[in-house]
Amino acid sequence: MSSLLLLNGSPRGERSNTMKMLTRVAEGWEPTGGSASIILHLANRADFARALELIFTADLVLLGMPLYTDMMPGLVKSFIEEVGARAAAIPSEKSRPTLGFLVQCGFPEALHCRYVERYLEKLARRLGSQYAGTIVRGGGGALSDMPENANKKLWEGLRVLGGQLAREGRFGSEELNAVKGIERFPRILGPLLKLAVRLHLVEFIWNGDLKKNGVWERRFDAPYGPALRR
């Protein structure tokens, strides 16, 4: 593989956790023989348009995205629909890029990403592309709240995947497994998790953000309530 197009599908653009992960993949890609990767943010209109122009000229495309309550962002879905329409107009004998994906979610269990992973594998086939695999990571929403050293193992795992992508054109199952985080909590933890929810112990991150941004006293405001009732 000689050219890699990285597409960041997060609405938060450069500030996103998706971007942090894609950057580490690129760090592993370039020293392994691949040319410098191109990074585009789909939340930027100009980048969105350029991504549509470049996607069928790159050797390999890696599309990264967050999941919001198990759903991909609307801008990613719009991009996929545009790509599908353009692919249908390209003669079948023309080459297609190899497609890989990165999916991260705020839920700590990686299994929340698995249904989207299956969809993306089918998508690659429908577009006539080789499928490089999907990087899945649970608990991605906490990456920006953690100290850099706490993510050291994940960052190194993503660099390994980037190097593997450059050498082999695909991700290996062992390497993907190393970065997924927790696949599923043991069933024995179910009662403890329910207790933590009742005691509001799982809200400490959101509560901290509310206090940090000076809106803790307004956390029960319902600004759209009266308008909906009228």
C-alpha positions in Angstrom: 0.0 0.0 0.0 1.4 3.4 -0.9 -1.4 6.0 -0.1 -3.7 6.2 2.9 -6.7 8.5 3.2 -7.8 9.0 6.7 -11.4 10.3 7.1 -12.5 11.6 10.5 -16.3 11.2 10.8 -16.6 12.9 14.2 -18.7 16.1 14.3 -16.1 17.4 16.8 -13.4 17.3 14.0 -9.8 17.8 15.1 -10.8 17.9 18.8 -12.4 14.5 18.8 -11.3 11.2 20.4 -11.7 9.6 17.0 -9.0 11.9 15.7 -6.7 11.0 18.5 -7.0 7.3 17.5 -6.7 7.9 13.8 -3.5 10.0 14.4 -1.9 7.0 16.2 -2.7 4.7 13.3 -1.1 7.2 11.0 2.0 7.2 13.2 2.4 3.5 12.7 1.6 3.7 9.0 4.2 6.2 7.8 7.5 4.7 9.2 6.5 1.3 7.7 6.9 2.3 4.1 3.6 4.1 3.4 3.6 7.6 2.0 2.4 10.4 4.3 -1.3 10.0 4.9 -4.0 12.6 4.1 -6.4 13.4 6.9 -9.8 15.0 6.2 -12.6 15.9 8.6 -16.1 15.2 7.3 -17.5 17.8 9.6 -15.8 20.4 7.4 -17.8 21.0 4.2 -14.6 21.5 2.1 -13.1 18.4 3.5 -16.3 16.4 2.9 -16.3 17.4 -0.8 -12.6 16.7 -1.2 -13.0 13.2 0.5 -15.6 12.4 -2.2 -13.0 13.3 -4.9 -10.1 11.4 -3.4 -11.8 8.2 -2.1 -11.5 6.4 -5.4 -7.9 7.4 -6.0 -6.4 6.3 -2.7 -5.0 2.8 -2.3 -6.5 2.5 1.1 -9.2 4.5 3.0 -9.7 4.4 6.8 -12.9 5.9 7.9 -13.2 6.6 11.7 -16.3 7.5 13.6 -17.8 7.7 17.1 -21.1 6.0 17.9 -23.8 8.0 19.7 -26.1 5.6 21.5 -25.1 2.9 19.0 -25.7 5.1 15.9 -23.2 6.5 13.5 -23.2 10.3 13.1 -25.5 11.6 10.4 -22.7 13.2 8.4 -21.0 9.7 8.1 -24.3 8.2 6.9 -24.6 11.0 4.3 -21.0 10.5 3.2 -21.6 6.7 2.8 -24.7 7.4 0.7 -22.8 9.8 -1.6 -19.9 7.3 -2.0 -22.4 4.5 -2.9 -24.0 6.7 -5.6 -20.6 7.5 -7.1 -19.4 3.9 -6.9 -22.5 2.8 -8.9 -21.4 5.1 -11.8 -17.9 3.6 -11.9 -17.3 0.7 -14.3 -16.9 -2.6 -12.4 -13.4 -3.2 -13.9 -12.1 0.0 -12.4 -10.1 -0.4 -9.2 -11.6 0.3 -5.8 -9.8 1.4 -2.7 -9.3 -1.1 0.2 -11.6 0.0 3.0 -10.9 -0.1 6.7 -12.8 1.4 9.6 -12.4 2.7 13.1 -15.4 2.7 15.4 -15.3 3.9 19.1 -18.2 4.4 21.5 -18.6 6.0 24.9 -20.1 2.8 26.4 -17.3 0.8 28.0 -18.2 -2.5 26.3 -16.9 -3.0 22.8 -19.9 -5.1 21.9 -21.9 -1.9 21.4 -19.9 -1.4 18.2 -20.3 -4.9 16.7 -23.5 -4.4 14.8 -22.0 -1.4 13.0 -18.9 -3.4 12.4 -20.9 -6.1 10.6 -22.6 -3.4 8.5 -19.3 -1.8 7.5 -17.9 -5.2 6.4 -21.0 -5.6 4.1 -20.6 -2.0 2.9 -17.1 -2.7 1.7 -18.3 -5.7 -0.3 -21.2 -3.8 -1.8 -18.8 -1.0 -3.0 -16.6 -3.6 -4.6 -13.7 -3.0 -2.2 -11.4 -5.2 -0.2 -12.2 -5.1 3.5 -9.2 -4.3 5.7 -11.1 -4.8 9.0 -12.6 -2.6 11.7 -10.8 -1.2 14.7 -13.3 -1.3 17.6 -12.8 0.5 20.9 -15.2 0.7 23.9 -15.0 3.5 26.4 -13.7 5.9 23.8 -15.5 8.8 25.3 -13.2 8.8 28.3 -9.9 9.1 26.3 -9.8 12.9 26.5 -10.4 12.8 30.2 -7.5 10.4 30.9 -3.9 11.3 31.5 -1.6 10.6 28.5 0.2 7.7 30.3 -3.1 6.0 30.9 -3.6 5.6 27.1 -0.1 4.5 26.4 -1.0 0.9 25.7 -3.9 1.8 23.4 -1.8 4.3 21.5 1.0 1.7 20.9 -1.6 -0.9 19.8 -3.0 1.6 17.2 0.5 2.3 15.9 1.0 -1.5 15.5 -2.2 -1.7 13.5 -1.0 1.2 11.3 2.2 -0.6 10.5 0.4 -3.8 9.8 -2.0 -1.9 7.4 1.0 -0.6 5.5 2.7 -4.0 5.3 -0.3 -6.3 4.7 -3.2 -4.1 3.6 -5.4 -5.4 6.5 -5.7 -5.6 10.2 -5.0 -8.9 12.1 -7.4 -10.3 14.6 -4.9 -10.5 17.4 -3.9 -6.9 16.9 -7.6 -5.8 16.8 -8.3 -7.7 19.9 -5.5 -5.9 21.8 -7.1 -2.5 21.4 -10.8 -3.2 21.9 -10.8 -2.7 25.6 -13.6 -4.6 27.5 -15.7 -6.7 25.1 -18.4 -7.4 27.7 -18.7 -7.2 31.5 -19.0 -10.5 33.3 -22.7 -11.2 34.2 -21.7 -11.4 37.8 -21.1 -7.6 37.7 -24.7 -6.9 36.7 -26.1 -6.3 40.2 -23.1 -4.1 41.1 -23.6 -2.0 38.0 -27.3 -1.5 38.7 -26.4 -0.5 42.3 -23.9 2.0 40.9 -26.6 3.6 38.7 -29.0 3.9 41.6 -26.4 5.6 43.7 -25.4 7.9 40.8 -21.8 6.7 41.0 -21.7 6.5 37.2 -22.4 10.2 36.8 -19.2 11.6 38.2 -17.7 12.4 34.8 -20.8 14.3 33.6 -21.2 16.0 37.0 -17.6 17.1 36.9 -18.1 18.6 33.4 -21.2 20.5 34.6 -19.3 22.0 37.5 -16.3 22.8 35.4 -18.4 24.7 32.9 -20.4 26.6 35.6 -23.8 25.1 34.9 -24.2 22.7 37.8 -27.0 24.8 39.3 -28.9 24.7 36.0 -28.7 21.0 35.4 -32.5 20.5 35.7 -33.4 23.4 33.3 -35.8 22.5 30.5 -35.6 25.5 28.1 -37.7 23.9 25.4 -40.4 22.6 27.8 -42.8 25.6 27.8 -42.5 26.0 24.0 -43.5 22.4 23.5 -46.5 22.7 25.7 -47.9 25.8 24.0 
